[in-house]
Amino acid sequence: MEGGVDEGGIERVVDSKDLQQQSKAFDKLTDRVEDRQLDSTRVQEAMASIAASAEADRNAMRMREKELAAVKINAAEVDIIANELELDKKVAERTLREHKGDAVAAIRHLLH
């Protein structure tokens, strides 16, 4: 037990359990969060993981673009799709390549 003197000179007796409970209640009330230091190695590992993931995504996109560039398409079909559906030729060409040069499948895709 701890003793204290208040303003009127009267001694108060305070139980240590009461002090602990009050301290806990105060911590909950104020939402006091202790500062944590970030572990630099964890940060570096996370950044490396993000960079590796981004690089893998870029490589996958490059591979996809190479695959699409290798697809043989008919320029006349690109013109027909672009004119009839009122699309940009780049959109018509890309859609035709994505459907491996199948004009019917490309048109169906664009209409749905």
Contacts in CASP RR format, 6 or more apart in sequence:
PFRMAT RR
TARGET T0000
AUTHOR 0000-0000-0000
METHOD contacts of the structure
MODEL  1
MEGGVDEGGIERVVDSKDLQQQSKAFDKLTDRVEDRQLDSTRVQEAMASI
AASAEADRNAMRMREKELAAVKINAAEVDIIANELELDKKVAERTLREHK
GDAVAAIRHLLH
1 13 0 8 1.000
1 14 0 8 1.000
1 15 0 8 1.000
1 16 0 8 1.000
2 13 0 8 1.000
2 14 0 8 1.000
2 16 0 8 1.000
2 19 0 8 1.000
3 11 0 8 1.000
3 12 0 8 1.000
3 13 0 8 1.000
3 14 0 8 1.000
4 11 0 8 1.000
4 12 0 8 1.000
4 13 0 8 1.000
4 14 0 8 1.000
5 11 0 8 1.000
5 12 0 8 1.000
6 12 0 8 1.000
68 94 0 8 1.000
68 97 0 8 1.000
68 98 0 8 1.000
69 97 0 8 1.000
71 97 0 8 1.000
71 100 0 8 1.000
71 101 0 8 1.000
72 101 0 8 1.000
73 93 0 8 1.000
73 96 0 8 1.000
73 97 0 8 1.000
73 101 0 8 1.000
74 101 0 8 1.000
74 103 0 8 1.000
77 96 0 8 1.000
77 101 0 8 1.000
77 103 0 8 1.000
78 89 0 8 1.000
78 92 0 8 1.000
78 93 0 8 1.000
78 96 0 8 1.000
79 89 0 8 1.000
79 92 0 8 1.000
80 103 0 8 1.000
81 87 0 8 1.000
81 92 0 8 1.000
81 95 0 8 1.000
81 96 0 8 1.000
81 103 0 8 1.000
81 106 0 8 1.000
81 107 0 8 1.000
81 110 0 8 1.000
82 88 0 8 1.000
82 89 0 8 1.000
82 91 0 8 1.000
82 92 0 8 1.000
85 92 0 8 1.000
85 107 0 8 1.000
85 110 0 8 1.000
85 111 0 8 1.000
87 110 0 8 1.000
92 106 0 8 1.000
92 110 0 8 1.000
95 106 0 8 1.000
95 109 0 8 1.000
95 110 0 8 1.000
96 102 0 8 1.000
96 103 0 8 1.000
96 106 0 8 1.000
98 106 0 8 1.000
98 109 0 8 1.000
99 105 0 8 1.000
99 106 0 8 1.000
99 109 0 8 1.000
END
